[in-house]
């Protein structure tokens, strides 16, 4: 059976000005593909460490990624990166500002494009990243309608164009299996690629990383379930059942991507263990490494930091900012609070106009 769907073409980005103006190095001065691959990996490692600060992130711990990077560099080809994620906004209105991408996605996409640009300054053919939006693959399990997922994906693509992010492309379930209904596409991808529930249950019992993933998804499903009328224990049972199905579909989506892009360096928005096929990176700062832009809102701190928080929490700390007429993010109200404190101290008087007594 041939691979499901077809993959978008990867084009070579323009050579950076640095690479154009630099004098050609003598062959003996050029680093070997292996050494250059280690340098490229070194650009990714700080973001891997941010995803899991306790992990000893040294290049030698990532032999698979080093081998993949070396293969691209030895061939003089642009490095292909794939990143499953950016599925859709959480259906819980207390966590997000709406069902369309906002400042969280904008900052994250800019970060990812900048990462590819960094690679291009080190390695002239550069890198391209395929954002593999996975919302449709499990939309029915997280109770997000397919039309909301379509709107999110379309707005994400438009954002990439509007922000001028030339190293990024997008891919979702609409690109495979023709014009079949989404339910049929989900069923076919699941049947071909998903592991069994029995396999996953065994892994949850024996593998720490799978247990962490299962618990994290169960928590998200519990938080995102709105209007459940049963007991809390019934909700937990339901979310645990759905968590296995979400992991099945996520694994299936990952296998489909790997089949279409077998040489690509596979990234993940979740922490990954040493030696894993995927390389975990962190998109934006958050107290919880599992927090993503599609489960939160951005708070711009007074000092310039950007942090992901639940929307209701960010609303207590900041004032809402609109962009193009839609909610975008919050800005810290520290200045407002400082003015309030000054008014409390002065009793509301404008001391600059008081006469000297």
N, C-alpha and C positions, 0 to 999 in steps of 0.2 A: 504494500500500500504506500503510495507516495506521500510526502509530507503534507500536512494540512495547510492549505493556503500558499501564498507566495510571500517572499520577503522583499522589502523595499531596497532599492539600490543604495549603496553607500558611495558617496562622492568624496573626492579628495579636497579638503579645504585649502584655501590659498596659503602659500608659504609665507611665514611671518616676515616682517621687515627685518627683524634681527637676523634671520637665516639668509635673507637676500643680500644684506649688506656685509655680512661677515666674510672674511677672506676664506677661500676653501682650505681646509686643513690637509696637510699631507697625510697620505694613507696610514703611515705608521703612527700618526698622532690621533687618529680617530679611535674612539672607544669601540671595543668589540660589541656586537649585538647583545651579548650577555651582560656586559657592564652597563650599556645604555638602558637595557631593560630594568636593571636594578635601580638606576637613577629614576626612571619613570615610575617604578613601583614606590620609590621614596617620596614622590609627590602625593601618592595616594595614602601612604601610611599614617600621616597625622589625622586624616579623616577616619581611618580605621581605628585609630587609638581613641578618637573622640566617641566612637560608637561603643567602645568597651575599654575604658581607661586602665583596667587591671591587666589587660592582655599585653604580653611582651611582643610588640609589633616590630619585628626585624625582618628584612627581606627574605632571609633564609627559611623563615617559617611559612613561606608561600611559594613552594616549588612549582605548583601548577600554574599560578599566575605569572611567575617568572618565565616559565617555558612558553606560555601563550604570547607574552609580550616579545620575547626573543624571536619567535616565529614571524610576527608582523615586521619587526625591525630588520631582521635578516633579509626579508623579502622587499623591504623598502616601501611597505604599504601603510596606509593610515590604520591606526589601532582601532579596532571595533570594540565598543563597550555596550553591554545591554543592561538595563535596569528595570526590572518589574516594579510597578508601583503606580502612584498617582491614579488610583482607581475611581474615586468619586468622593464627595463629601459625606461625612457621617450623617445619618438621618436624625441625630439628636440635636435639636436646635440650641440646647444649652452649651454645646461644644464648639459649634461653628457659626459662621455668619450667613450661611446660605448654601445652595447646592452648586454654586459655580466657583471656579478658582479665584483666589484673592491674593493678598500680599504674601501669604505663606508659600503659595505655589510660585509666585513671581520671584521671590528671593531664592527659593530652592532651585528653580530652573537657571537663574543667573549664576548661582554657585556651580552647578554642574557644567554649564557652558564655560565658565571661567576655568574649571578644572581641565577641560579639554584644551583650552587656550594655553594653559601652563604647559601641558604636554607638548603642544606645538612649538613652544619656545625652546624646548629641550630637544625635540625630535621633529625635524622639518615636515614630514608628511602628516604629522598631527594625529588627532584622534577624533572620532565621532561617537556620539552616544545615542542609542535607540531607547527612548522611553516607552516601555511596554505596558501600557495602561491595562490593568487587570480587573477593572470594575465589572465588566460584563460577565466575566467568568464565574463570579460568585454573587452577582447582584441580587439574585433571588434569595440567597441565604442571608443577606444582610438587610433585606427589605428596602432596597433602593430601586426605584423603577428604572427600566432601561432608557426611557426618554431623558431622565435626569443624568444618567451616565453618558448618553450621547452628547447632551448639552455641555457637560463638564469636559469631555474629551475634545469637543470642537473648540471650546473656549481655551483649553490648554494649548492646542495647536495655534490658535490665533494669537495667544499671548507670546509664544515663541517667535512668531513672525513680527509682532508689534515691538517686542523688546530687542529685536535684532540679535538673536542667539543662533549663530550659523552652524554650530557644532551639534545641534540637537535635532532629532527626528522623532516621530511618534508612530505607534503601532498598537492596534487593539483588535478585539474579536471581529470587528467589521471587515478586517482584511483577509479573513479566512472563510472557507466553506461557502463562498458565494452569497446568494440572497436567502439562505435558509433563515427561519425565525431564530431568535436568540436562544430560546429554550432547546431547540434542536441542536444548535451549535454547541451549547453547553453540554448536552447529553453526549454528543459524539466525541468531544475533546475529553470528557470524563472517562468514557468507555475505553478510549485508546490509551490514555496516558496516566490516569490516576492510580495510585496505590490502593490496596484494599484497606478497609477499616481495621481489619485484623492486624495487618502490617503496622499501621500507625499506632494501634493500642500497644503492641509489643515495643515499639520505639519509645512511646511515652513512658513505659515502665523501665526501660533500660538506658535511655539516652537523655542526658541532662538538657541538651539544647532543644530536643523535640518537646520535652516536658515544659521548658520555658515558653516555647512557641505556643503550645496548647493552652497554657495558663493565660498567656497574654491575649490570645484571640478570644478565649472564653470571657475574659474581663471586658474586652472591647465590645463583644456582642451583648453582654449584660448591660453595659453603659448605654449602648446605642439602641436598645429595644425600648421603644416608646409606646405607651398605651397597653402594656401587658396587664391582664386582669387577674391572673392567677397569683399564687403565693410566691414568695421569694425563692423557696426551695424548688418550686416547679419551674421558675424562670431559670435557675441555675442548671437544672437537668436539661432543659431545652437548649440552653446556650452551650453546654458541654457536647450535646449531640451535634449541634450545628458547627461547633469548632472543628470536629473531625472532618466534616464535609468541606469546610472552608480550606483546611489544610490539604485535603485531597485535590480540590480544584486548583489551589495555588501550586501544588507540585505538578499537576497536569499542565498548567500554563507554563511553568518553568521548563518542562520537558519539551513542549511545543516550540518554545523560543530556542532552546538548545538545538533542536533538530533543524530549525531554519538557519541558525547562526552558530554552527558547531565550533568555530574557531574563536568566537568572541569572548572577551574577558567578562565574566558574569558578576555584576555588582548586586548588592542587596541593601535595603534600607533598614535591615535588622542586624544585630551582632551575629557573627558567624564564628564557629570554632576553628582552631588551627587546622590547616590541611583541607578545609572545606572547599567545595567547587565554586562557592560564591564568596565574594569579598565584601564584607559589610562596611558601609560608610554612614556617617551621620549628616543629615541635611542642614538642620538648624539647631540652635541651642534650646534645650528643654531640660526640666528637672528629671524627666523619665526618658531613657533612651528609646522607648517604644513610641513616644509621642511623635506624630507626623503632622504635616500641614493640613491634611484632610481630616484630622481628628481634633483640630484646635484652631485658634486664631493667633495672630501675631500682635505682641505688645512691643512698641518702640519705647525703650527706656530713655530717660533724659540724657544719660551719658553716651547714647548712640548704640547700645546693645539692642538686639532683637531677640525676643524670647517667645516660644510657643506655649500658650496656656489655653485652658478651656475658655470659651468665649465669655461665659458668665463670670469667671474669675477675672479675666482681662478687663471686663466692663467695670468691675469695682475699682480697678487701679487706673484706668485710662479713659479717654474720651474717644468716641467713634469717629473714624475718618472715612470719608467717602471718596471713591475714585470712579470716574465716569458714571456718577450717579448711583453707584452700588457700594454697599459696605465693603471696606478693604481691610482695615486693621484698627488697632487702638494706639493712641499715643499717651504715654505716661502723664498723669496729672500732677506730677511733683511740683511744677511751677504754680499750678492752681493751689495746691496744698500749702506752698510757701506763702502765697498771697493771703490765704485764709489765716495762716499763723501770724502774719504781720498785722492783719486787721484785728485779730484777737489781742495782740500785744499792744496796739495803739488805740484800741477801742473804736476802730473804724474812722479815726481822724486822718486827715491829710496833713501830716506833720510839717510838710514843706510850706504850708500856707499859714501855719500858726504864727502869731506874733510872739516875739520874745517877751518873756515876763520877768 
